[in-house]
């Protein structure tokens, strides 16, 4: 873990920051709503708050510690997006390239008009799906868990994108080649398997497996020693169990950390497959804040990163005006979307005090992060409770943490 400094040395109020831990313990951990949590706040490149509380394994009474390894699920997406853009900086693809340039079987994708699997009535796409569409979730793909229509029902019927023994990214790509899109690419925003497709494209373009490429391009240079797609035996003792809130509002075991399916993975999900620690993900966030480098090791160019974290939605609108579907890792009001990141356009419309220009995402087990260039601030919050829509951790933490800012 990085050393911590006094909050006042970076212009933050320690008494107010202490309310983060107080809030999490009293409202969530002690009542048994979440197993435990880890919260990190850094400003001006220095960690000024780090708090681990509760349990990483309730059944075994194991404490949550700062080096606990957790499932970050969709916080994988920004990492995959950065990895893909390192290939863009090498000139190996254009954002406007049709996806079928690299996946020929996708050349004749069609859009559902009516019907259900396997009897879909389809029409041609208005234009080909581009790599930009994959970054932006404007591809027309979907997720099985959205329960929004007959296309995601087909995903559920066929287990599209669901990790299981022997399943691979190539198998997912072949399944998707035979299914229609929800809408013509570019027409709307819809949370989807698009970033998993980016993971496949990384393998195609680089000639390396996704785990190998991620390690070489990001994890090793940033010193992210505990981040990967599976849990090795020597780290199993630090791996948290994951819990789920059931219909009775009870917290029940979803994935036992000591007997986890993450120990037996063959499906490298660029959209949700990574395990990490608060220290490792902070390294990633600090690299972003630094404009693409950390301690002299450059991952991405600063102009590329600025480009990625701007709002790319048509006409500069927010997601409330362009998104469809019933779920994402953010509210839609006052929020735009770029290349792998959501970004705050209007704090007033959004309803929370984070700066305009901050960018962020979260994960299925209620993990979250944000990076605020205006305040030179990074926040990482980890817990293990599914689904992430259960509690508004992001809004609550924004309210507490921004109130701790005393000066520049």
LUMBALUM-393477 format. One record per residue (C-alpha): residue in one letter; chain; x, y, z. Coordinates in nm, 4 decimals, padded with zeros to 6 digits. Each point is the difference from the previous one (the first is absolute). Example, Ala and Ser with C-alpha at 12.3 -4.5 7.8 and 13.67 -1.06 7.14 Angstrom:
[node 'A', 'A', [01.2300, -00.4500, 00.7800]]
[node 'S', 'A', [00.1370, 00.3440, -00.0660]]
//
This chain:
[node 'X', 'A', [00.0000, 00.0000, 00.0000]]
[node 'X', 'A', [00.1177, 00.3584, -00.0621]]
[node 'X', 'A', [00.0795, 00.2074, 00.3057]]
[node 'X', 'A', [-00.2758, 00.2275, 00.1229]]
[node 'X', 'A', [00.0346, 00.3677, 00.0835]]
[node 'X', 'A', [-00.2012, 00.2302, 00.2224]]
[node 'X', 'A', [-00.3088, 00.1219, -00.1886]]
[node 'X', 'A', [00.0789, 00.3611, 00.0924]]
[node 'X', 'A', [00.3313, -00.0254, -00.1885]]
[node 'X', 'A', [-00.1966, -00.0376, -00.3257]]
[node 'X', 'A', [-00.2764, 00.2459, 00.0793]]
[node 'X', 'A', [-00.2552, -00.2361, 00.1510]]
[node 'X', 'A', [-00.1661, -00.0070, 00.3418]]
[node 'X', 'A', [00.0777, -00.3141, 00.2005]]
[node 'X', 'A', [-00.3074, 00.0272, 00.2210]]
[node 'X', 'A', [-00.2305, 00.0054, -00.3011]]
[node 'X', 'A', [00.1850, -00.2855, -00.1725]]
[node 'X', 'A', [-00.0384, -00.2128, 00.3113]]
[node 'X', 'A', [-00.3733, 00.0134, -00.0643]]
[node 'X', 'A', [00.0516, -00.2354, -00.2961]]
[node 'X', 'A', [00.0879, -00.2880, 00.2309]]
[node 'X', 'A', [-00.2555, 00.0991, 00.2612]]
[node 'X', 'A', [-00.2727, 00.0061, -00.2631]]
[node 'X', 'A', [00.0938, -00.3384, -00.1458]]
[node 'X', 'A', [00.0262, -00.1711, 00.3371]]
[node 'X', 'A', [-00.3167, 00.1371, 00.1575]]
[node 'X', 'A', [-00.2282, -00.0074, -00.3022]]
[node 'X', 'A', [00.1186, -00.3090, -00.1841]]
[node 'X', 'A', [00.2518, -00.2263, 00.1743]]
[node 'X', 'A', [-00.1383, -00.0177, 00.3538]]
[node 'X', 'A', [-00.3593, -00.0614, -00.1199]]
[node 'X', 'A', [00.1287, -00.2803, -00.2255]]
[node 'X', 'A', [-00.0920, 00.1678, -00.3293]]
[node 'X', 'A', [00.3514, -00.0487, -00.1456]]
[node 'X', 'A', [00.2781, -00.2325, 00.1199]]
[node 'X', 'A', [00.2716, 00.2642, 00.0139]]
[node 'X', 'A', [00.1604, 00.2810, -00.1946]]
[node 'X', 'A', [00.3230, 00.1703, -00.0982]]
[node 'X', 'A', [00.0062, 00.3727, -00.0802]]
[node 'X', 'A', [00.2974, 00.1953, -00.1373]]
[node 'X', 'A', [00.0249, 00.3723, -00.0704]]
[node 'X', 'A', [00.3058, 00.1579, -00.1625]]
[node 'X', 'A', [00.0755, 00.3584, -00.0920]]
[node 'X', 'A', [00.3010, 00.1554, -00.1724]]
[node 'X', 'A', [00.1435, -00.3487, -00.0468]]
[node 'X', 'A', [-00.0073, -00.0910, 00.3693]]
[node 'X', 'A', [-00.2347, -00.2342, 00.1852]]
[node 'X', 'A', [-00.1595, 00.2002, 00.2798]]
[node 'X', 'A', [-00.2681, -00.2443, 00.1133]]
[node 'X', 'A', [-00.0053, -00.3795, 00.0126]]
[node 'X', 'A', [-00.2525, -00.1979, 00.1998]]
[node 'X', 'A', [-00.0751, -00.3740, 00.0034]]
[node 'X', 'A', [-00.2918, -00.1203, 00.2101]]
[node 'X', 'A', [-00.2215, -00.3028, 00.0508]]
[node 'X', 'A', [00.0610, -00.3443, -00.1464]]
[node 'X', 'A', [00.1332, -00.1412, -00.3228]]
[node 'X', 'A', [-00.1560, -00.3344, 00.0960]]
[node 'X', 'A', [-00.2949, 00.0094, 00.2398]]
[node 'X', 'A', [-00.0326, -00.3773, 00.0407]]
[node 'X', 'A', [00.3676, -00.0420, 00.0976]]
[node 'X', 'A', [00.0147, 00.3271, 00.1964]]
[node 'X', 'A', [00.2958, 00.1276, -00.2054]]
[node 'X', 'A', [00.0568, 00.3774, 00.0116]]
[node 'X', 'A', [00.0010, 00.2329, -00.2980]]
[node 'X', 'A', [00.3563, 00.1256, -00.0388]]
[node 'X', 'A', [00.1665, 00.2502, -00.2290]]
[node 'X', 'A', [00.1563, -00.2819, -00.2053]]
[node 'X', 'A', [-00.3259, -00.1952, -00.0477]]
[node 'X', 'A', [-00.0564, -00.1133, -00.3591]]
[node 'X', 'A', [-00.3490, 00.0636, -00.1383]]
[node 'X', 'A', [-00.2044, -00.0426, -00.3171]]
[node 'X', 'A', [-00.0125, 00.3378, -00.1704]]
[node 'X', 'A', [-00.2343, -00.1170, -00.2772]]
[node 'X', 'A', [-00.0773, 00.2973, -00.2302]]
[node 'X', 'A', [00.2856, 00.2083, 00.1374]]
[node 'X', 'A', [00.1838, -00.2293, -00.2439]]
[node 'X', 'A', [-00.1520, 00.2002, -00.2873]]
[node 'X', 'A', [00.2150, 00.3148, 00.0364]]
[node 'X', 'A', [00.3121, -00.2187, 00.0274]]
[node 'X', 'A', [-00.0897, -00.1881, -00.3193]]
[node 'X', 'A', [-00.0795, 00.3281, -00.1750]]
[node 'X', 'A', [00.3398, 00.1440, 00.0928]]
[node 'X', 'A', [00.1696, -00.3203, -00.1158]]
[node 'X', 'A', [-00.1811, 00.0186, -00.3349]]
[node 'X', 'A', [00.0988, 00.3641, -00.0458]]
[node 'X', 'A', [00.3680, -00.0882, 00.0404]]
[node 'X', 'A', [-00.0465, -00.1899, -00.3273]]
[node 'X', 'A', [-00.1720, 00.3041, -00.1497]]
[node 'X', 'A', [00.3083, 00.2040, 00.0852]]
[node 'X', 'A', [00.2046, -00.2496, -00.2021]]
[node 'X', 'A', [-00.2184, 00.0678, -00.3039]]
[node 'X', 'A', [-00.1403, -00.3534, -00.0082]]
[node 'X', 'A', [-00.3661, 00.0995, -00.0334]]
[node 'X', 'A', [-00.2252, 00.3012, -00.0446]]
[node 'X', 'A', [-00.3025, 00.0728, 00.2162]]
[node 'X', 'A', [-00.2101, 00.0148, -00.3152]]
[node 'X', 'A', [00.1177, -00.3386, -00.1262]]
[node 'X', 'A', [-00.2942, -00.2380, -00.0406]]
[node 'X', 'A', [00.0196, -00.2801, 00.2528]]
[node 'X', 'A', [-00.0289, -00.2522, -00.2814]]
[node 'X', 'A', [00.3477, 00.1062, -00.1174]]
[node 'X', 'A', [00.1286, -00.2102, 00.2915]]
[node 'X', 'A', [-00.3003, -00.2338, 00.0431]]
[node 'X', 'A', [-00.1015, -00.0953, -00.3572]]
[node 'X', 'A', [-00.2936, -00.2119, 00.1237]]
[node 'X', 'A', [-00.1638, 00.3221, 00.1224]]
[node 'X', 'A', [-00.0157, 00.1623, -00.3444]]
[node 'X', 'A', [-00.3716, -00.0646, -00.0438]]
[node 'X', 'A', [-00.1338, 00.0679, 00.3496]]
[node 'X', 'A', [-00.3681, 00.0931, 00.0035]]
[node 'X', 'A', [-00.2424, 00.1751, 00.2359]]
[node 'X', 'A', [-00.3015, -00.1638, 00.1626]]
[node 'X', 'A', [-00.3320, 00.1334, -00.1230]]
[node 'X', 'A', [-00.2328, -00.2603, 00.1543]]
[node 'X', 'A', [-00.0132, -00.3567, 00.1264]]
[node 'X', 'A', [00.2026, -00.1975, 00.2496]]
[node 'X', 'A', [00.2789, -00.2565, -00.0109]]
[node 'X', 'A', [00.0349, -00.1956, -00.2215]]
[node 'X', 'A', [-00.2649, 00.1623, -00.2214]]
[node 'X', 'A', [00.1177, 00.3600, -00.0168]]
[node 'X', 'A', [-00.1229, 00.2335, -00.2724]]
[node 'X', 'A', [00.2934, 00.2268, -00.0809]]
[node 'X', 'A', [00.0975, 00.2931, -00.2209]]
[node 'X', 'A', [00.3430, 00.1204, -00.1179]]
[node 'X', 'A', [00.2002, 00.2396, 00.2173]]
[node 'X', 'A', [-00.0154, 00.3613, -00.1126]]
[node 'X', 'A', [00.3784, 00.0037, 00.0124]]
[node 'X', 'A', [00.2726, -00.2447, 00.1076]]
[node 'X', 'A', [00.0989, -00.0287, 00.3660]]
[node 'X', 'A', [00.3276, 00.1850, 00.0645]]
[node 'X', 'A', [00.2658, -00.0423, 00.2656]]
[node 'X', 'A', [-00.1083, 00.3376, 00.1382]]
[node 'X', 'A', [-00.3452, -00.1506, 00.0575]]
[node 'X', 'A', [00.1558, -00.2725, 00.2144]]
[node 'X', 'A', [00.1807, 00.2532, 00.2185]]
[node 'X', 'A', [-00.3162, 00.2083, 00.0380]]
[node 'X', 'A', [-00.2617, -00.2755, 00.0465]]
[node 'X', 'A', [-00.1785, 00.1206, -00.3121]]
[node 'X', 'A', [00.0613, -00.3303, -00.1815]]
[node 'X', 'A', [-00.3514, -00.1455, 00.0242]]
[node 'X', 'A', [00.1242, -00.2863, 00.2180]]
[node 'X', 'A', [-00.1578, -00.0634, 00.3398]]
[node 'X', 'A', [00.0370, -00.1944, 00.3268]]
[node 'X', 'A', [-00.1917, -00.3094, 00.1058]]
[node 'X', 'A', [-00.1013, 00.1507, 00.3358]]
[node 'X', 'A', [-00.1710, 00.3128, -00.1344]]
[node 'X', 'A', [-00.3382, -00.1725, -00.0553]]
[node 'X', 'A', [-00.0958, 00.2671, -00.2509]]
[node 'X', 'A', [-00.1099, -00.2065, -00.2997]]
[node 'X', 'A', [00.0309, -00.3087, -00.2120]]
[node 'X', 'A', [00.3658, 00.0464, -00.0929]]
[node 'X', 'A', [00.1262, -00.0105, 00.3583]]
[node 'X', 'A', [-00.2389, -00.2935, 00.0545]]
[node 'X', 'A', [00.1904, -00.1821, -00.2753]]
[node 'X', 'A', [00.3274, 00.0821, 00.1766]]
[node 'X', 'A', [-00.1410, -00.1649, 00.3149]]
[node 'X', 'A', [-00.1269, -00.3029, -00.1896]]
[node 'X', 'A', [00.3410, -00.0538, -00.1627]]
[node 'X', 'A', [00.2144, 00.1103, 00.2994]]
[node 'X', 'A', [00.1730, 00.2608, -00.2160]]
[node 'X', 'A', [00.2961, 00.1536, 00.1800]]
[node 'X', 'A', [-00.0472, -00.2028, 00.3183]]
[node 'X', 'A', [00.3260, -00.1473, 00.1365]]
[node 'X', 'A', [00.0032, -00.3797, 00.0211]]
[node 'X', 'A', [00.2512, -00.2789, -00.0417]]
[node 'X', 'A', [00.1322, -00.0145, -00.3563]]
[node 'X', 'A', [-00.1755, 00.3181, -00.1152]]
[node 'X', 'A', [00.2198, 00.2536, -00.1804]]
[node 'X', 'A', [-00.0146, 00.3454, -00.1555]]
[node 'X', 'A', [00.0034, -00.1610, -00.3441]]
[node 'X', 'A', [-00.3060, -00.2072, 00.0920]]
[node 'X', 'A', [-00.1823, 00.3167, 00.1068]]
[node 'X', 'A', [00.0897, 00.1729, -00.3272]]
[node 'X', 'A', [-00.1363, -00.2958, -00.1983]]
[node 'X', 'A', [-00.3272, 00.0059, 00.1970]]
[node 'X', 'A', [-00.0459, 00.3728, -00.0557]]
[node 'X', 'A', [00.0569, -00.0398, -00.3751]]
[node 'X', 'A', [-00.3327, -00.1863, -00.0161]]
[node 'X', 'A', [-00.2084, 00.2330, 00.2154]]
[node 'X', 'A', [-00.1580, 00.3330, -00.0958]]
[node 'X', 'A', [00.0838, 00.3356, 00.1536]]
[node 'X', 'A', [-00.2435, 00.1941, 00.2172]]
[node 'X', 'A', [00.0324, 00.3054, -00.2261]]
[node 'X', 'A', [00.2078, 00.1268, -00.2866]]
[node 'X', 'A', [00.3512, 00.1004, 00.1146]]
[node 'X', 'A', [00.0267, 00.3599, 00.1105]]
[node 'X', 'A', [-00.3723, 00.0474, 00.0545]]
[node 'X', 'A', [-00.0043, -00.0305, 00.3808]]
[node 'X', 'A', [00.2090, -00.0765, 00.3089]]
[node 'X', 'A', [-00.0541, -00.3403, 00.1613]]
[node 'X', 'A', [00.2161, -00.1733, 00.2608]]
[node 'X', 'A', [00.1353, -00.3149, -00.1573]]
[node 'X', 'A', [00.2630, -00.2612, -00.0715]]
[node 'X', 'A', [00.1737, 00.2532, -00.2254]]
[node 'X', 'A', [00.3099, 00.0243, 00.2200]]
[node 'X', 'A', [00.0341, -00.3789, -00.0031]]
[node 'X', 'A', [00.0123, 00.0328, -00.3786]]
[node 'X', 'A', [00.2768, 00.2591, 00.0427]]
[node 'X', 'A', [00.1867, -00.2616, 00.2032]]
[node 'X', 'A', [-00.0296, -00.2393, -00.2935]]
[node 'X', 'A', [00.1232, 00.2697, -00.2395]]
[node 'X', 'A', [00.3042, 00.0564, 00.2227]]
[node 'X', 'A', [00.0842, -00.3684, -00.0483]]
[node 'X', 'A', [-00.0563, 00.0167, -00.3770]]
[node 'X', 'A', [00.1974, 00.3203, -00.0547]]
[node 'X', 'A', [00.2865, -00.0659, 00.2440]]
[node 'X', 'A', [00.0359, -00.3725, -00.0584]]
[node 'X', 'A', [00.0128, -00.0504, 00.3782]]
[node 'X', 'A', [-00.2548, -00.1414, 00.2413]]
[node 'X', 'A', [-00.1903, 00.2663, 00.1922]]
[node 'X', 'A', [00.1632, -00.0914, 00.3352]]
[node 'X', 'A', [00.3469, 00.0111, -00.1564]]
[node 'X', 'A', [-00.0607, 00.3329, -00.1715]]
[node 'X', 'A', [-00.1546, 00.1603, 00.3090]]
[node 'X', 'A', [00.2964, -00.1122, 00.2110]]
[node 'X', 'A', [00.2585, 00.1307, -00.2448]]
[node 'X', 'A', [-00.1735, 00.3275, -00.0905]]
[node 'X', 'A', [-00.1505, 00.1040, 00.3342]]
[node 'X', 'A', [00.0428, -00.2195, 00.3065]]
[node 'X', 'A', [00.3765, -00.0506, -00.0040]]
[node 'X', 'A', [00.0914, 00.3625, -00.0833]]
[node 'X', 'A', [-00.2352, 00.1321, 00.2697]]
[node 'X', 'A', [00.1027, -00.2548, 00.2622]]
[node 'X', 'A', [-00.3530, -00.1447, 00.0193]]
[node 'X', 'A', [00.1284, -00.3256, 00.1472]]
[node 'X', 'A', [-00.3350, -00.1295, 00.1261]]
[node 'X', 'A', [-00.2118, 00.0694, -00.3089]]
[node 'X', 'A', [-00.1004, -00.2732, -00.2432]]
[node 'X', 'A', [-00.2790, -00.2167, -00.1365]]
[node 'X', 'A', [00.0343, -00.2813, 00.2528]]
[node 'X', 'A', [00.1061, -00.0642, 00.3569]]
[node 'X', 'A', [00.3244, -00.1981, 00.0394]]
[node 'X', 'A', [00.0278, -00.2477, 00.2900]]
[node 'X', 'A', [00.2580, 00.2052, 00.1892]]
[node 'X', 'A', [-00.2403, 00.2987, 00.0172]]
[node 'X', 'A', [-00.3183, -00.1889, 00.0817]]
[node 'X', 'A', [00.0231, 00.0925, 00.3678]]
[node 'X', 'A', [-00.0407, 00.3693, -00.0876]]
[node 'X', 'A', [-00.2935, -00.0505, -00.2366]]
[node 'X', 'A', [-00.3325, 00.1346, 00.1266]]
[node 'X', 'A', [-00.3265, -00.1865, -00.0194]]
[node 'X', 'A', [-00.2765, 00.1679, -00.1975]]
[node 'X', 'A', [-00.3546, 00.0505, 00.1272]]
[node 'X', 'A', [-00.3368, 00.0705, -00.1538]]
[node 'X', 'A', [-00.3071, 00.1782, 00.1321]]
[node 'X', 'A', [-00.3014, -00.2271, -00.0428]]
[node 'X', 'A', [-00.3676, 00.0885, -00.0331]]
[node 'X', 'A', [-00.0370, -00.0078, 00.3781]]
[node 'X', 'A', [00.2779, 00.2642, 00.0209]]
[node 'X', 'A', [00.2356, -00.2456, 00.1679]]
[node 'X', 'A', [00.3693, -00.0225, -00.0874]]
[node 'X', 'A', [00.0738, -00.3532, -00.1224]]
[node 'X', 'A', [00.3193, -00.1645, -00.1254]]
[node 'X', 'A', [00.0303, 00.0185, -00.3792]]
[node 'X', 'A', [00.3596, -00.1157, -00.0644]]
[node 'X', 'A', [00.2191, -00.1550, 00.2708]]
[node 'X', 'A', [00.3435, 00.1590, -00.0144]]
[node 'X', 'A', [00.1679, -00.3257, 00.1054]]
[node 'X', 'A', [-00.1814, -00.2063, -00.2653]]
[node 'X', 'A', [-00.0613, 00.2570, -00.2702]]
[node 'X', 'A', [-00.0716, -00.0546, -00.3677]]
[node 'X', 'A', [00.2651, 00.2696, -00.0608]]
[node 'X', 'A', [00.2561, -00.2715, 00.0728]]
[node 'X', 'A', [-00.1230, -00.1941, -00.3041]]
[node 'X', 'A', [-00.0471, 00.2671, -00.2680]]
[node 'X', 'A', [00.0503, -00.0510, -00.3741]]
[node 'X', 'A', [-00.2081, 00.3007, -00.1100]]
[node 'X', 'A', [00.2003, 00.3232, 00.0163]]
[node 'X', 'A', [-00.2703, 00.2633, 00.0334]]
[node 'X', 'A', [00.1249, 00.3417, -00.1026]]
[node 'X', 'A', [-00.3311, 00.1342, 00.1228]]
[node 'X', 'A', [-00.0035, -00.1454, 00.3490]]
[node 'X', 'A', [00.2593, -00.2671, 00.0737]]
[node 'X', 'A', [00.2753, 00.1626, 00.2028]]
[node 'X', 'A', [00.0923, -00.0465, 00.3639]]
[node 'X', 'A', [00.1962, 00.2764, 00.1697]]
[node 'X', 'A', [00.0888, 00.1792, 00.3237]]
[node 'X', 'A', [-00.0481, 00.3583, 00.1106]]
[node 'X', 'A', [00.3749, 00.0672, -00.0358]]
[node 'X', 'A', [00.0119, -00.1387, -00.3538]]
[node 'X', 'A', [-00.3066, 00.1853, -00.1213]]
[node 'X', 'A', [00.1270, 00.3185, 00.1589]]
[node 'X', 'A', [00.3157, -00.0373, -00.2133]]
[node 'X', 'A', [-00.2230, -00.0130, -00.3067]]
[node 'X', 'A', [-00.1952, 00.3082, 00.1153]]
[node 'X', 'A', [00.3145, 00.1968, 00.0803]]
[node 'X', 'A', [00.1362, -00.0829, -00.3445]]
[node 'X', 'A', [-00.3186, 00.1515, -00.1427]]
[node 'X', 'A', [00.0313, 00.3116, 00.2168]]
[node 'X', 'A', [00.3628, 00.0382, -00.1078]]
[node 'X', 'A', [-00.1027, 00.0107, -00.3639]]
[node 'X', 'A', [00.0920, -00.3577, -00.0882]]
[node 'X', 'A', [00.3182, -00.0717, 00.1972]]
[node 'X', 'A', [00.1069, -00.1089, 00.3474]]
[node 'X', 'A', [00.3480, 00.0417, 00.1463]]
[node 'X', 'A', [00.1517, 00.0491, -00.3435]]
[node 'X', 'A', [-00.1750, -00.2942, -00.1645]]
[node 'X', 'A', [-00.2318, 00.1199, -00.2748]]
[node 'X', 'A', [-00.3050, -00.2097, -00.0860]]
[node 'X', 'A', [-00.1924, 00.2414, -00.2216]]
[node 'X', 'A', [00.0537, 00.3448, -00.1449]]
[node 'X', 'A', [-00.1590, 00.2892, 00.1862]]
[node 'X', 'A', [-00.1860, 00.1220, -00.3106]]
[node 'X', 'A', [-00.1378, -00.3485, -00.0581]]
[node 'X', 'A', [-00.1248, -00.0129, 00.3576]]
[node 'X', 'A', [-00.1596, 00.3436, -00.0246]]
[node 'X', 'A', [-00.1740, -00.1134, -00.3167]]
[node 'X', 'A', [-00.1268, -00.3211, 00.1621]]
[node 'X', 'A', [-00.1475, 00.1735, 00.3039]]
[node 'X', 'A', [-00.2006, 00.2636, -00.1869]]
[node 'X', 'A', [-00.3666, -00.0468, -00.0789]]
[node 'X', 'A', [-00.0377, -00.1732, -00.3375]]
[node 'X', 'A', [-00.3796, -00.0249, -00.0039]]
[node 'X', 'A', [-00.1525, 00.1652, -00.3098]]
[node 'X', 'A', [-00.0535, 00.3730, 00.0394]]
[node 'X', 'A', [00.1606, -00.0010, 00.3433]]
[node 'X', 'A', [-00.3225, -00.1202, 00.1653]]
[node 'X', 'A', [-00.0064, -00.1857, 00.3296]]
[node 'X', 'A', [-00.0918, -00.3660, 00.0347]]
[node 'X', 'A', [-00.3539, 00.0831, 00.1125]]
[node 'X', 'A', [-00.0635, 00.1282, -00.3527]]
[node 'X', 'A', [00.1686, -00.2862, -00.1855]]
[node 'X', 'A', [00.0040, -00.3183, 00.2096]]
[node 'X', 'A', [-00.2406, -00.2886, -00.0015]]
[node 'X', 'A', [-00.0208, -00.3035, 00.2257]]
[node 'X', 'A', [-00.0668, -00.0269, 00.3703]]
[node 'X', 'A', [00.3488, -00.0230, 00.1497]]
[node 'X', 'A', [00.3500, 00.1404, -00.0089]]
[node 'X', 'A', [00.2646, 00.0886, 00.2584]]
[node 'X', 'A', [-00.1120, 00.3634, 00.0131]]
[node 'X', 'A', [-00.3076, 00.2154, 00.0083]]
[node 'X', 'A', [-00.0636, 00.1571, -00.3393]]
[node 'X', 'A', [-00.0774, 00.3637, 00.0899]]
[node 'X', 'A', [00.2914, 00.2389, -00.0478]]
[node 'X', 'A', [00.2314, -00.2824, -00.1078]]
[node 'X', 'A', [00.1624, -00.0562, -00.3382]]
[node 'X', 'A', [00.1993, -00.2910, -00.1340]]
[node 'X', 'A', [00.3338, -00.0173, -00.1745]]
[node 'X', 'A', [00.2292, -00.2841, -00.1002]]
[node 'X', 'A', [-00.0382, -00.2363, 00.2946]]
[node 'X', 'A', [-00.0846, 00.2569, 00.2667]]
[node 'X', 'A', [-00.3073, 00.1898, 00.1142]]
[node 'X', 'A', [00.0649, 00.3689, 00.0610]]
[node 'X', 'A', [-00.1794, 00.2628, 00.2010]]
[node 'X', 'A', [-00.1359, 00.2799, -00.2190]]
[node 'X', 'A', [-00.2198, 00.1919, 00.2442]]
[node 'X', 'A', [00.0223, -00.0539, 00.3791]]
[node 'X', 'A', [-00.3286, 00.1848, 00.0554]]
[node 'X', 'A', [-00.1930, -00.2179, -00.2439]]
[node 'X', 'A', [00.1814, -00.3038, 00.1355]]
[node 'X', 'A', [-00.0916, 00.0913, 00.3596]]
[node 'X', 'A', [00.3414, -00.0612, 00.1583]]
[node 'X', 'A', [00.2937, 00.2359, 00.0586]]
[node 'X', 'A', [00.2790, -00.1653, -00.1998]]
[node 'X', 'A', [00.1715, 00.2289, -00.2485]]
[node 'X', 'A', [-00.1013, 00.0338, -00.3619]]
[node 'X', 'A', [00.2606, -00.1946, -00.1953]]
[node 'X', 'A', [00.0447, -00.2735, 00.2590]]
[node 'X', 'A', [-00.0268, -00.3500, -00.1428]]
[node 'X', 'A', [-00.0861, -00.3333, 00.1524]]
[node 'X', 'A', [-00.1644, -00.3409, -00.0072]]
[node 'X', 'A', [-00.0986, -00.2794, 00.2389]]
[node 'X', 'A', [-00.0474, -00.3734, 00.0282]]
[node 'X', 'A', [-00.2749, -00.2535, 00.0621]]
[node 'X', 'A', [00.1126, -00.0721, 00.3576]]
[node 'X', 'A', [-00.0473, 00.3692, 00.0964]]
[node 'X', 'A', [00.3610, 00.1038, -00.0610]]
[node 'X', 'A', [00.0628, 00.3475, -00.1402]]
[node 'X', 'A', [00.2658, 00.2547, -00.0841]]
[node 'X', 'A', [00.0247, 00.3502, -00.1321]]
[node 'X', 'A', [00.2759, 00.2315, -00.1182]]
[node 'X', 'A', [-00.0410, 00.3771, 00.0286]]
[node 'X', 'A', [00.2661, 00.1922, -00.1961]]
[node 'X', 'A', [-00.1291, 00.3394, 00.1185]]
[node 'X', 'A', [00.0588, -00.0885, 00.3661]]
[node 'X', 'A', [00.2905, -00.2394, -00.0725]]
[node 'X', 'A', [-00.1986, -00.2600, 00.1911]]
[node 'X', 'A', [-00.0415, -00.3776, -00.0278]]
[node 'X', 'A', [-00.2414, -00.2196, 00.1960]]
[node 'X', 'A', [-00.0241, -00.3798, 00.0077]]
[node 'X', 'A', [-00.2716, -00.1844, 00.1938]]
[node 'X', 'A', [-00.0155, -00.3778, 00.0246]]
[node 'X', 'A', [-00.2551, -00.2349, 00.1498]]
[node 'X', 'A', [-00.1572, -00.3274, -00.1187]]
[node 'X', 'A', [-00.3773, 00.0303, -00.0227]]
[node 'X', 'A', [-00.2061, -00.0812, -00.3105]]
[node 'X', 'A', [-00.1744, 00.1880, -00.1597]]
[node 'X', 'A', [00.1661, 00.3388, -00.0099]]
[node 'X', 'A', [-00.3379, 00.1708, -00.0235]]
[node 'X', 'A', [-00.0866, -00.1063, 00.3579]]
[node 'X', 'A', [00.1458, 00.3079, 00.1731]]
[node 'X', 'A', [00.1077, 00.3432, -00.1248]]
[node 'X', 'A', [00.3599, -00.0193, 00.1170]]
[node 'X', 'A', [00.1263, 00.2339, -00.2723]]
[node 'X', 'A', [-00.2332, 00.2862, 00.0837]]
[node 'X', 'A', [00.0500, -00.0364, 00.3739]]
[node 'X', 'A', [00.3776, -00.0086, -00.0298]]
[node 'X', 'A', [00.0039, 00.3019, -00.2296]]
[node 'X', 'A', [-00.2006, 00.1953, 00.2587]]
[node 'X', 'A', [00.2405, -00.0919, 00.2811]]
[node 'X', 'A', [00.3314, 00.0266, -00.1861]]
[node 'X', 'A', [-00.0591, 00.3286, -00.1827]]
[node 'X', 'A', [-00.1032, 00.1572, 00.3308]]
[node 'X', 'A', [00.3539, -00.0827, 00.1210]]
[node 'X', 'A', [00.1683, 00.2238, -00.2593]]
[node 'X', 'A', [00.1417, 00.3013, 00.1841]]
[node 'X', 'A', [00.2309, 00.1546, -00.2606]]
[node 'X', 'A', [00.1774, -00.0547, -00.3296]]
//
